[in-house]
Amino acid sequence: MNTSIRSTRISGSGNRTTWQRLSWTLLNSFTVAALGMAACNVAVSADMNKTLHFGLEVPETGFDPAEYSDQYSNIIMAQMFESMLTFDYLSRPARVVPQTAEAMPVVSEDGRTYTIRLKKGIYFADDPAFNGVKRELTAQDYVFSLQRLVDPTTKRPNSWLLRGKIVGLDEKLEAAKAAGSFDPSTPVEGLKALDRYTLQIKLTKPDYNLNYILAMTTTGALAKEVVDKYGKVDIGAHPVGTGPYILQKWERGHRTSLVASPSYRGMVYEPPVDATGVNQTVMAELRGKRLPLIGRIDLPVMENGQAQWLGFLRGDTDIHYRVGSEYALQSAPGGKLKPQYAKKGIKVFRELEPEVTFNQFNMEDEVVGGYEPEKVALRRALAMSYNSKKEAMVTRAGQAIEAEAPWGPGIVGYDPNFKNALHAYNPARANAILDTYGYKDVDGDGYRELPNGKPLEITYLGTTTGGRRDFEELMEQAFKAVKIRLRTEKTSFPDQIQRKQNGKFQLTGGAWGADFPDVENFLQLLYGPNCREGNDSCFKLKEYDDLYREISQMPDSPERQAKVMRMVRLVAAYAPWNFNVHRIRTHMEHSWTTGFLAHPVDHVKFMYYDIDLAKREAYKKQQ
C-alpha cells in the first residue's frame, strides 16, 4: 500500500504539506454527505467496452486482506474490498471520510468507544458461496473480518492493527492459542454488532489512529460464507467484496483481470464541502459522472523497466505507474516533461512518497542477529559500508533522497533534520569497528572471519525482479569494502515475502509505504510482539517496546515526539535495519486517460479513471 507531498500535474515535484494529525474528537466532528459521494440507486453503468491497461512492476501475492500486505496485492484488493471508512480521493492533506459507514464514528468522551452505523443496501458481489441469494453487508461482517486479522493459529502480517487494543480480544486470542482453533465470527465485549447495521468497538485505551486503521483496505469486509466455502488455503484466490470491481481471471504472477461488479451500488463523487487542496483539474474530469466508468481492468505484471517504458510509449498501457528512475530522468527531469513527450499528450505526476527502503537483518540468526556488542558492531559496520547516497543519486538516477530512520517523509513524527551518525557512509570507520570487535582475516585469504575464527559469510536474499543488478552491485561493493564474503540468493517476490515472514533469511531488502500518516505505522515494524507479523527482523528490545506502547496511546505532542526520537536512536544503535532511501515516484498517463491522481497514503482507485477509446486508437495508429 503514501505521502504528504501533493502530486502535481505536468511539471514540478510537488509542494510539501504537513500532515494534519486528527484526533478522534476532530474526526468525529466531520460533516460529509455520505463520503462526499451521492450514492446511486440503480445498477452500475460502467462501459464494458472500455478496458484500462495498467502494468504492475512486481507480481502480486494473493487477495486475502488478512494474509497479504504487499503493495501490489493491496492495489488489486482495494478495487474489490471496502472498509467502513476511506481516504477522500482528492482532499489534501489526506482526510478520512465514510465509505460503507453512514457517517464518521460516534466516539465516547473518553475516546474508548466507537459506534459506527453502516449504510443499508450494500451488497457483496454474487458468488456461489451465497447459494443464489443477494447478500447484504452487515455489521457482523466487520466483526468477522476484523477478527480474522488477528487469528493466532496462522501468521497475520496485520495483527498489530488490533492486537492489544480491543476489550476482550487478547483474552480470546490466548484461549484460541491453547485450544488450537479460533472462531472470528463470535463477538467479544470490545467488538460486536449491536444490530444488523451497527458496530461497536470498545478500546482498552484511546487510539488516535483508529479512524485511519478503519480506512485501510486491510480492514475491508469479507463474508463468513465465502471463507467457509474456500477455506484458509484457497480464500486468497477468491476475493468477494462489496467494491466496484470483481476478479474475472487471475494468472498468478503474470496477469490479473478485473471486471465491474453488477452488485456495486455506484456513486457520483463529490469532495467534502470543506475539503482543502482539491485538484480542480481532476475534479472537473469527475464532476457529475457515475462511477465506475471503465468496465474492465487489465493488470499485467511487467517486471522489466524497459519493457514497461516502451509498452507505455506504444500505448499498450494507459498509465505508467511508478516509471523506472532512469526513464523518469530521461523523459521528465525534475518532473518537467521533455518536449518530445509533451507533444504526445503525455501527462506527468511526481511525488516524494512517505515510505522508506532498507536492508534488514534477521535478529534471530546466529551470525548477524543478537544483541551482543560484537553482533551490533557487525550490523553497524555494514550500515556504514553501504553508500545510500550513491543509491539515491546514481543507481536511482536522483529519484530518491537518503533515509536516516524508520519513517517516511511528511508523516506525523518525521523529523527532516535528524541525521543518523551511526548510519553515515564511512568504510574506514566500519573497518575499524570490525577490527576492534575481533572480525579479522585470520587465514590471510582477504576476507574476515568471525571473532571465534570460524568462516564469515552472509547471504543476501534478493528477488528475480528485473532491473536489480545495479542494486546488487552496490551491495557487493559494500561487503567488499569491509572484506566480508557475500552470497546472493534470488527468489520470486512472493517467495521472498513468505521467507521473511518465516524467518528464513539472514539479510534482505525491504520497503514500507505509509498506510496512514503517522510514525506509529512505521515503528510497529520493529515492535517485539509483532515478530514475524510485520516485524520481519524479529527485533525485540524492552525499552523500545515500552516506548512503543506509550506513543501508541498518545496524541501528537512534544512529549510524544521526544519518545519517538528515543526509539529512532535505539534502532540506529542496535541496527536491525540499515536505512537506504525515500523514493521519489514519477507517474505518467496518456492524453486519453482522465481521473488519475496518486494519493498520499491510499492505493490507486480505478473507479475514478476513464479513457477515450477513439483518442487511444488514433495514438496507436501513429506509432
C-alpha positions as CSV (number, residue, x, y, z in Angstrom):
1,M,0.0,0.0,0.0
2,N,1.5,7.1,0.5
3,T,3.0,10.6,1.1
4,S,2.3,14.1,2.5
5,I,3.7,15.5,-0.8
6,R,1.0,16.6,-3.2
7,S,1.3,15.1,-6.7
8,T,1.5,17.8,-9.4
9,R,0.3,17.7,-13.0
10,I,2.7,18.3,-15.9
11,S,5.7,19.8,-14.1
12,G,7.3,20.4,-10.8
13,S,7.9,17.9,-7.9
14,G,5.0,18.9,-5.7
15,N,4.6,21.1,-2.7
16,R,5.3,19.5,0.6
17,T,2.5,19.8,3.1
18,T,2.5,18.7,6.7
19,W,0.0,16.0,7.7
20,Q,-2.8,17.3,9.9
21,R,-3.0,14.8,12.8
22,L,-6.6,14.2,13.5
23,S,-7.7,13.2,17.0
24,W,-10.9,11.2,17.5
25,T,-12.7,14.3,18.6
26,L,-11.9,16.2,15.4
27,L,-12.6,13.2,13.2
28,N,-16.0,12.8,14.8
29,S,-16.8,16.4,14.0
30,F,-16.5,15.9,10.3
31,T,-19.7,16.5,8.4
32,V,-19.8,15.0,5.0
33,A,-22.6,13.9,2.7
34,A,-22.2,10.1,2.6
35,L,-18.5,10.1,1.8
36,G,-18.9,13.3,-0.2
37,M,-20.4,10.9,-2.7
38,A,-24.0,10.7,-3.8
39,A,-25.0,7.1,-3.9
40,C,-26.8,5.9,-7.0
41,N,-29.8,3.5,-6.5
42,V,-29.5,1.8,-9.9
43,A,-27.1,-0.8,-11.2
44,V,-23.5,0.2,-12.1
45,S,-23.2,1.7,-15.6
46,A,-19.5,1.1,-16.3
47,D,-18.8,0.9,-20.1
48,M,-17.9,-2.7,-20.7
49,N,-16.3,-1.8,-24.0
50,K,-13.6,0.1,-22.1
51,T,-10.5,-1.7,-20.8
52,L,-7.9,0.1,-18.8
53,H,-4.3,-1.3,-19.1
54,F,-2.3,-0.7,-16.0
55,G,1.1,-2.6,-15.5
56,L,2.4,-3.8,-12.2
57,E,6.2,-3.7,-11.7
58,V,6.1,-6.6,-9.2
59,P,3.9,-9.7,-9.0
60,E,1.0,-9.8,-6.6
61,T,0.9,-12.5,-3.9
62,G,-2.8,-13.0,-3.2
63,F,-6.1,-11.4,-2.4
64,D,-7.0,-12.0,1.3
65,P,-6.7,-8.8,3.3
66,A,-5.9,-10.8,6.4
67,E,-3.0,-12.6,4.9
68,Y,-1.4,-10.4,2.3
69,S,0.1,-6.9,2.9
70,D,2.3,-6.2,-0.1
71,Q,1.7,-3.1,-2.2
72,Y,0.8,-4.9,-5.4
73,S,-1.7,-7.3,-3.8
74,N,-3.2,-4.3,-2.0
75,I,-3.6,-2.3,-5.2
76,I,-5.8,-5.1,-6.6
77,M,-7.7,-5.8,-3.3
78,A,-8.5,-2.1,-3.0
79,Q,-10.8,-2.4,-6.0
80,M,-12.8,-5.3,-4.5
81,F,-13.0,-4.8,-0.8
82,E,-14.4,-1.8,1.2
83,S,-13.6,-0.7,4.7
84,M,-16.1,1.3,6.8
85,L,-14.1,4.5,6.3
86,T,-11.8,5.6,3.5
87,F,-9.5,8.4,2.4
88,D,-11.2,11.1,0.3
89,Y,-9.8,10.8,-3.2
90,L,-8.9,14.5,-3.8
91,S,-8.6,16.1,-0.3
92,R,-5.0,17.2,0.6
93,P,-3.8,16.7,3.2
94,A,-5.3,13.2,3.3
95,R,-8.7,13.1,5.0
96,V,-10.8,10.2,6.4
97,V,-14.4,10.1,5.3
98,P,-17.2,7.4,5.5
99,Q,-17.3,4.6,2.9
100,T,-19.7,1.9,3.9
101,A,-20.5,3.8,7.1
102,E,-23.3,6.3,7.1
103,A,-21.2,8.8,8.9
104,M,-18.0,9.1,10.9
105,P,-17.9,7.0,14.1
106,V,-19.6,8.4,17.2
107,V,-16.9,8.4,19.8
108,S,-17.4,8.5,23.6
109,E,-16.0,11.3,25.7
110,D,-13.1,9.1,26.9
111,G,-12.2,8.1,23.4
112,R,-12.6,4.4,24.0
113,T,-15.9,3.5,22.5
114,Y,-16.7,3.9,18.7
115,T,-20.2,3.3,17.4
116,I,-20.5,3.0,13.6
117,R,-23.7,2.8,11.7
118,L,-23.5,1.2,8.2
119,K,-25.4,2.2,5.1
120,K,-28.2,-0.1,4.2
121,G,-28.5,-1.8,0.7
122,I,-24.8,-2.5,0.2
123,Y,-24.3,-6.0,-1.3
124,F,-21.4,-8.4,-1.8
125,A,-20.6,-9.5,-5.3
126,D,-22.5,-12.6,-6.4
127,D,-20.7,-15.8,-5.6
128,P,-21.6,-19.5,-5.3
129,A,-21.0,-19.2,-1.6
130,F,-24.3,-17.3,-1.3
131,N,-26.4,-20.0,-3.0
132,G,-28.0,-17.6,-5.4
133,V,-29.2,-15.2,-2.7
134,K,-28.2,-11.5,-2.8
135,R,-26.0,-11.0,0.3
136,E,-26.3,-7.7,2.1
137,L,-23.3,-6.2,4.1
138,T,-23.9,-6.2,7.8
139,A,-22.1,-5.1,11.0
140,Q,-21.4,-8.8,11.7
141,D,-19.3,-9.0,8.6
142,Y,-16.9,-6.5,10.1
143,V,-16.9,-8.3,13.4
144,F,-15.8,-11.4,11.5
145,S,-13.3,-9.6,9.1
146,L,-11.6,-7.6,11.8
147,Q,-11.0,-10.6,14.0
148,R,-9.6,-12.6,11.1
149,L,-6.7,-10.0,11.1
150,V,-5.5,-11.4,14.4
151,D,-6.1,-15.1,14.1
152,P,-3.4,-16.6,16.3
153,T,-3.5,-20.0,14.6
154,T,-1.8,-18.6,11.5
155,K,0.6,-15.8,10.6
156,R,-1.1,-12.5,10.2
157,P,1.1,-9.6,9.0
158,N,-1.5,-7.0,10.0
159,S,-2.4,-8.3,13.5
160,W,-0.7,-5.3,15.0
161,L,-3.6,-3.1,13.9
162,L,-5.9,-4.5,16.6
163,R,-3.9,-6.7,19.0
164,G,-3.7,-5.2,22.5
165,K,-6.3,-2.6,21.7
166,I,-9.8,-4.1,21.9
167,V,-11.5,-5.1,25.1
168,G,-11.6,-8.9,25.5
169,L,-9.8,-9.7,22.2
170,D,-6.4,-10.6,23.7
171,E,-8.1,-13.0,26.2
172,K,-9.9,-14.7,23.3
173,L,-6.6,-15.0,21.4
174,E,-4.8,-16.6,24.3
175,A,-7.7,-19.1,24.7
176,A,-7.5,-19.8,21.0
177,K,-3.8,-20.5,21.1
178,A,-4.3,-23.0,23.9
179,A,-7.2,-24.7,22.0
180,G,-5.5,-24.6,18.6
181,S,-8.6,-23.1,17.0
182,F,-10.1,-19.6,16.5
183,D,-13.6,-18.5,15.5
184,P,-13.6,-14.9,14.2
185,S,-17.3,-14.8,14.0
186,T,-18.0,-14.9,17.7
187,P,-18.0,-11.4,19.3
188,V,-16.0,-10.1,22.2
189,E,-17.0,-7.3,24.5
190,G,-15.0,-4.8,22.6
191,L,-16.1,-5.8,19.1
192,K,-19.7,-6.7,18.4
193,A,-22.8,-5.9,16.3
194,L,-25.4,-4.0,18.3
195,D,-27.9,-4.7,15.5
196,R,-27.8,-5.6,11.8
197,Y,-26.2,-2.3,10.8
198,T,-24.5,-1.0,13.9
199,L,-21.0,-1.9,15.0
200,Q,-19.5,-1.1,18.4
201,I,-15.7,-1.1,19.1
202,K,-14.5,-0.7,22.7
203,L,-10.8,0.0,23.2
204,T,-8.6,-0.8,26.2
205,K,-7.1,2.7,25.8
206,P,-7.6,5.7,23.4
207,D,-6.2,5.1,19.9
208,Y,-5.7,8.3,18.0
209,N,-5.1,6.4,14.8
210,L,-8.1,4.1,14.8
211,N,-10.0,6.0,12.2
212,Y,-7.0,5.7,9.9
213,I,-6.9,2.0,10.5
214,L,-10.6,1.7,9.7
215,A,-9.9,3.4,6.4
216,M,-7.3,0.8,5.3
217,T,-8.1,-1.7,2.6
218,T,-6.9,-4.3,5.1
219,T,-10.0,-3.7,7.3
220,G,-12.4,-4.3,4.4
221,A,-15.3,-6.7,4.8
222,L,-15.4,-10.4,3.8
223,A,-18.4,-12.7,4.3
224,K,-18.1,-15.7,6.5
225,E,-19.8,-17.9,3.9
226,V,-17.0,-17.1,1.4
227,V,-14.3,-18.0,3.8
228,D,-16.1,-21.2,4.8
229,K,-16.5,-22.3,1.2
230,Y,-13.0,-21.7,0.0
231,G,-11.1,-22.3,3.2
232,K,-7.9,-20.8,4.6
233,V,-5.8,-22.2,1.8
234,D,-7.8,-21.0,-1.2
235,I,-9.5,-17.8,0.1
236,G,-6.7,-15.7,-1.4
237,A,-7.8,-16.7,-4.9
238,H,-11.5,-16.0,-4.3
239,P,-11.8,-12.3,-3.2
240,V,-15.5,-11.5,-2.8
241,G,-16.2,-8.0,-1.5
242,T,-18.6,-5.1,-1.9
243,G,-16.3,-2.9,-4.1
244,P,-16.7,-1.6,-7.6
245,Y,-14.7,-4.5,-9.3
246,I,-14.6,-8.3,-9.1
247,L,-11.9,-10.8,-10.0
248,Q,-12.6,-12.1,-13.5
249,K,-9.3,-14.0,-14.1
250,W,-6.0,-14.5,-12.3
251,E,-2.9,-15.8,-13.9
252,R,-0.8,-15.9,-10.8
253,G,2.3,-13.7,-11.1
254,H,1.5,-12.8,-14.7
255,R,-1.8,-11.1,-15.2
256,T,-4.9,-10.1,-13.2
257,S,-8.2,-9.2,-14.9
258,L,-11.0,-7.3,-13.1
259,V,-14.5,-6.5,-14.3
260,A,-17.1,-4.0,-13.0
261,S,-19.3,-5.6,-10.3
262,P,-23.0,-5.7,-11.2
263,S,-23.7,-5.7,-7.5
264,Y,-21.9,-2.4,-6.8
265,R,-24.2,0.4,-5.9
266,G,-22.5,3.1,-8.0
267,M,-21.8,6.7,-6.9
268,V,-21.1,10.2,-8.0
269,Y,-18.0,11.7,-6.4
270,E,-18.1,15.0,-4.5
271,P,-15.4,16.0,-2.1
272,P,-16.5,17.1,1.4
273,V,-17.9,20.6,1.5
274,D,-14.9,21.9,3.5
275,A,-12.2,19.9,1.6
276,T,-8.8,21.5,1.1
277,G,-6.2,21.0,-1.6
278,V,-8.6,19.6,-4.1
279,N,-7.1,19.2,-7.6
280,Q,-9.5,21.1,-9.7
281,T,-8.4,19.6,-13.0
282,V,-9.2,16.1,-11.8
283,M,-12.4,17.4,-10.1
284,A,-13.6,18.8,-13.4
285,E,-12.9,15.4,-15.0
286,L,-15.0,13.6,-12.5
287,R,-17.8,16.1,-11.9
288,G,-21.3,14.7,-12.4
289,K,-20.1,11.3,-13.6
290,R,-21.4,8.0,-12.3
291,L,-18.6,5.7,-11.1
292,P,-17.0,3.4,-12.0
293,L,-16.6,4.5,-15.6
294,I,-14.4,1.7,-17.0
295,G,-15.8,-1.8,-17.3
296,R,-12.6,-3.9,-17.4
297,I,-9.2,-3.5,-15.8
298,D,-6.2,-5.4,-17.2
299,L,-3.2,-5.7,-14.8
300,P,-0.2,-7.4,-16.5
301,V,2.9,-7.9,-14.4
302,M,5.8,-6.1,-16.2
303,E,9.0,-6.6,-14.2
304,N,11.4,-5.3,-16.8
305,G,11.6,-1.5,-16.7
306,Q,12.5,-1.1,-20.3
307,A,9.5,-3.2,-21.4
308,Q,7.2,-1.1,-19.1
309,W,8.5,2.1,-20.7
310,L,8.4,1.0,-24.3
311,G,5.0,-0.5,-23.8
312,F,3.7,2.8,-22.4
313,L,5.1,4.8,-25.3
314,R,3.4,2.4,-27.8
315,G,0.1,2.9,-26.0
316,D,0.0,-0.7,-24.7
317,T,-0.7,0.7,-21.2
318,D,-2.7,3.8,-20.4
319,I,-1.0,4.8,-17.2
320,H,2.7,4.1,-16.3
321,Y,2.6,3.9,-12.6
322,R,6.0,4.3,-11.0
323,V,8.1,5.0,-14.0
324,G,11.6,3.5,-13.7
325,S,14.1,6.0,-12.3
326,E,16.3,6.1,-15.5
327,Y,13.3,6.6,-17.7
328,A,11.9,9.3,-15.4
329,L,15.2,11.1,-15.6
330,Q,15.4,10.7,-19.3
331,S,11.8,11.9,-20.1
332,A,10.9,14.2,-17.2
333,P,14.0,15.5,-15.3
334,G,12.8,17.3,-12.2
335,G,9.3,16.5,-13.1
336,K,9.2,18.6,-16.2
337,L,8.3,16.7,-19.3
338,K,10.6,17.0,-22.3
339,P,9.0,18.5,-25.4
340,Q,9.0,15.2,-27.5
341,Y,6.9,13.6,-24.8
342,A,4.7,16.6,-24.1
343,K,3.8,16.6,-27.9
344,K,2.4,13.1,-27.4
345,G,0.0,14.5,-24.9
346,I,1.6,12.6,-22.0
347,K,1.0,14.0,-18.5
348,V,3.4,13.5,-15.6
349,F,3.0,13.4,-11.8
350,R,5.9,13.4,-9.4
351,E,5.8,12.8,-5.6
352,L,8.2,12.1,-2.7
353,E,6.5,9.1,-1.1
354,P,6.1,8.7,2.7
355,E,8.0,5.4,2.5
356,V,11.4,4.0,3.3
357,T,13.6,1.3,1.8
358,F,16.0,-0.6,4.0
359,N,18.2,-3.7,4.3
360,Q,17.0,-5.8,7.3
361,F,18.8,-8.4,9.4
362,N,17.2,-11.5,10.9
363,M,17.8,-10.8,14.6
364,E,17.4,-14.5,15.4
365,D,20.2,-15.5,13.0
366,E,23.3,-16.8,14.9
367,V,25.6,-14.8,12.7
368,V,24.0,-11.4,12.0
369,G,21.4,-11.4,14.8
370,G,21.7,-10.9,18.5
371,Y,22.3,-8.0,20.9
372,E,25.9,-8.8,22.0
373,P,28.4,-5.9,21.3
374,E,30.1,-7.8,18.5
375,K,26.8,-8.6,16.7
376,V,25.8,-4.9,17.0
377,A,29.2,-3.9,15.7
378,L,28.8,-6.2,12.6
379,R,25.5,-4.6,11.7
380,R,26.7,-1.1,12.3
381,A,29.8,-1.7,10.1
382,L,27.6,-3.0,7.3
383,A,25.4,0.1,7.6
384,M,28.5,2.4,7.3
385,S,29.8,0.5,4.3
386,Y,26.6,0.9,2.3
387,N,26.5,4.0,0.2
388,S,22.9,5.1,0.3
389,K,23.8,8.5,-1.3
390,K,25.1,6.7,-4.3
391,E,21.9,4.6,-4.4
392,A,19.8,7.8,-4.4
393,M,21.9,9.8,-6.9
394,V,23.4,7.2,-9.2
395,T,21.5,3.9,-9.0
396,R,18.2,5.6,-8.7
397,A,19.2,8.5,-11.0
398,G,18.4,11.2,-8.4
399,Q,14.9,9.8,-8.0
400,A,15.3,9.4,-4.2
401,I,16.7,11.0,-1.1
402,E,18.7,9.4,1.7
403,A,16.9,7.8,4.6
404,E,18.1,8.3,8.1
405,A,15.5,6.5,10.2
406,P,12.5,4.1,10.1
407,W,9.9,6.6,8.9
408,G,8.5,8.2,5.7
409,P,8.8,11.9,4.8
410,G,6.0,14.2,5.8
411,I,4.1,12.0,8.2
412,V,3.4,13.0,11.8
413,G,6.6,12.2,13.8
414,Y,9.0,12.6,10.9
415,D,12.0,14.9,11.6
416,P,13.7,16.1,8.3
417,N,16.6,17.5,10.4
418,F,17.5,14.2,12.1
419,K,20.9,12.8,11.0
420,N,21.9,9.3,11.9
421,A,25.6,9.5,12.7
422,L,25.7,5.7,13.2
423,H,24.5,5.2,9.6
424,A,26.7,7.7,7.8
425,Y,28.7,6.2,4.9
426,N,32.2,5.7,6.3
427,P,34.1,2.4,5.2
428,A,37.2,3.4,7.1
429,R,35.3,3.6,10.4
430,A,33.4,0.4,9.5
431,N,36.7,-1.5,9.1
432,A,38.0,0.0,12.4
433,I,34.9,-1.2,14.2
434,L,35.2,-4.7,12.8
435,D,38.9,-4.8,13.8
436,T,38.1,-3.7,17.3
437,Y,35.4,-6.4,17.8
438,G,37.6,-9.3,16.5
439,Y,36.4,-9.7,12.9
440,K,39.8,-10.2,11.4
441,D,41.3,-12.0,8.4
442,V,42.8,-15.0,10.3
443,D,43.8,-17.2,7.3
444,G,45.1,-14.4,5.0
445,D,42.6,-15.1,2.2
446,G,41.5,-11.4,2.1
447,Y,38.2,-12.0,4.0
448,R,37.3,-11.6,7.6
449,E,36.4,-14.4,9.9
450,L,34.1,-14.4,12.9
451,P,35.6,-13.4,16.3
452,N,35.8,-17.1,17.1
453,G,37.9,-17.8,14.0
454,K,35.1,-19.5,12.1
455,P,34.3,-18.5,8.5
456,L,32.1,-15.5,8.0
457,E,29.8,-15.4,5.0
458,I,26.4,-13.6,4.8
459,T,23.7,-14.4,2.4
460,Y,21.6,-11.7,0.9
461,L,18.1,-12.7,-0.2
462,G,17.2,-10.8,-3.3
463,T,14.5,-11.2,-5.9
464,T,14.3,-12.1,-9.6
465,T,12.5,-8.8,-10.3
466,G,14.1,-7.1,-13.4
467,G,16.5,-4.2,-13.1
468,R,18.1,-5.2,-9.8
469,R,21.7,-5.7,-11.0
470,D,22.8,-2.2,-10.1
471,F,21.5,-2.6,-6.6
472,E,23.2,-5.9,-6.2
473,E,26.5,-4.4,-7.3
474,L,26.1,-1.7,-4.7
475,M,25.6,-4.3,-2.0
476,E,28.7,-6.2,-3.3
477,Q,30.7,-3.0,-3.1
478,A,29.7,-2.5,0.5
479,F,30.7,-6.0,1.5
480,K,34.0,-5.8,-0.5
481,A,34.8,-2.5,1.3
482,V,34.8,-4.3,4.7
483,K,36.2,-7.6,3.4
484,I,33.2,-9.8,4.2
485,R,32.1,-12.6,1.9
486,L,28.6,-12.0,0.4
487,R,26.5,-14.7,-1.2
488,T,23.4,-13.5,-3.1
489,E,20.4,-15.8,-3.4
490,K,17.5,-14.8,-5.7
491,T,13.9,-15.8,-5.5
492,S,10.5,-14.5,-6.6
493,F,8.9,-11.5,-4.8
494,P,6.1,-13.6,-3.3
495,D,8.5,-16.2,-2.0
496,Q,10.8,-13.5,-0.6
497,I,7.8,-12.2,1.4
498,Q,7.0,-15.7,2.7
499,R,10.6,-16.4,3.7
500,K,10.8,-13.1,5.6
501,Q,7.6,-13.9,7.5
502,N,9.0,-17.3,8.3
503,G,12.5,-16.0,9.3
504,K,14.2,-17.9,6.5
505,F,16.9,-15.3,5.7
506,Q,20.0,-13.6,7.1
507,L,19.9,-10.2,5.2
508,T,17.3,-9.0,2.8
509,G,15.8,-5.8,1.4
510,G,12.5,-4.3,2.5
511,A,10.3,-1.3,1.9
512,W,7.3,0.2,3.7
513,G,4.9,2.8,2.5
514,A,2.6,4.6,4.9
515,D,-0.8,3.1,5.4
516,F,-1.7,6.2,7.4
517,P,0.1,9.4,8.1
518,D,1.6,8.7,11.5
519,V,5.0,7.4,12.5
520,E,3.4,4.6,14.5
521,N,2.7,2.9,11.2
522,F,6.5,2.5,10.7
523,L,7.6,2.0,14.3
524,Q,5.3,-1.1,14.6
525,L,7.6,-2.8,12.1
526,L,10.2,-3.2,14.9
527,Y,7.9,-3.8,17.9
528,G,8.8,-7.1,19.6
529,P,5.3,-8.6,19.9
530,N,4.9,-8.1,16.1
531,C,7.8,-10.6,15.4
532,R,7.0,-12.4,12.1
533,E,3.8,-10.5,11.8
534,G,5.1,-7.3,10.4
535,N,8.3,-7.2,12.3
536,D,10.2,-9.5,9.9
537,S,13.6,-8.8,11.6
538,C,12.1,-10.0,14.9
539,F,13.8,-7.1,16.7
540,K,13.0,-7.3,20.4
541,L,14.2,-4.7,22.8
542,K,12.3,-4.0,26.0
543,E,12.9,-0.2,26.1
544,Y,11.8,0.2,22.5
545,D,8.7,-2.0,23.1
546,D,7.8,0.0,26.3
547,L,8.1,3.3,24.4
548,Y,6.0,2.0,21.5
549,R,3.2,1.1,23.9
550,E,3.4,4.6,25.3
551,I,3.4,6.5,22.0
552,S,0.6,4.4,20.5
553,Q,-1.9,5.9,23.0
554,M,-0.6,9.5,23.0
555,P,-1.8,12.4,20.8
556,D,0.8,14.3,18.7
557,S,2.8,16.4,21.2
558,P,6.4,17.4,22.1
559,E,6.3,14.7,24.8
560,R,5.3,12.0,22.3
561,Q,7.9,13.3,19.8
562,A,10.7,13.0,22.4
563,K,9.8,9.4,22.9
564,V,9.6,8.8,19.1
565,M,13.1,10.2,18.7
566,R,14.4,7.9,21.5
567,M,13.0,4.9,19.7
568,V,14.7,6.1,16.5
569,R,18.0,6.4,18.2
570,L,17.6,2.9,19.7
571,V,17.1,1.5,16.2
572,A,20.1,3.4,15.0
573,A,22.2,2.0,17.9
574,Y,21.2,-1.7,17.5
575,A,20.9,-1.6,13.7
576,P,18.3,-4.3,12.9
577,W,17.8,-2.2,9.7
578,N,20.3,-0.3,7.5
579,F,18.3,2.6,6.1
580,N,18.6,3.2,2.3
581,V,16.3,5.8,0.7
582,H,12.9,7.5,0.4
583,R,11.9,7.2,-3.3
584,I,10.6,10.0,-5.5
585,R,7.9,8.5,-7.7
586,T,7.1,9.6,-11.2
587,H,3.8,8.5,-12.8
588,M,2.6,9.2,-16.3
589,E,-0.7,8.9,-18.2
590,H,-1.7,9.3,-21.8
591,S,-3.9,12.1,-23.1
592,W,-6.9,9.8,-23.4
593,T,-6.8,9.0,-19.7
594,T,-8.6,11.1,-17.1
595,G,-9.3,11.0,-13.4
596,F,-5.8,9.7,-12.3
597,L,-4.1,11.2,-9.2
598,A,-1.7,9.5,-6.9
599,H,-2.9,9.6,-3.3
600,P,-0.6,10.2,-0.4
601,V,-1.5,7.1,1.5
602,D,-4.3,5.3,-0.2
603,H,-4.0,2.8,-3.1
604,V,-4.8,3.6,-6.7
605,K,-8.6,3.5,-7.3
606,F,-9.6,2.6,-10.8
607,M,-13.2,3.6,-10.3
608,Y,-12.2,7.2,-10.8
609,Y,-10.4,6.7,-14.1
610,D,-11.8,7.0,-17.6
611,I,-10.4,6.5,-21.1
612,D,-11.3,7.9,-24.5
613,L,-11.1,4.9,-26.9
614,A,-11.0,7.0,-30.1
615,K,-8.0,9.0,-28.8
616,R,-6.2,5.9,-27.9
617,E,-6.8,4.2,-31.2
618,A,-5.6,7.4,-33.1
619,Y,-2.4,7.5,-31.0
620,K,-1.6,3.9,-31.6
621,K,-2.0,4.2,-35.3
622,Q,0.6,7.0,-35.3
623,Q,3.2,4.9,-33.6
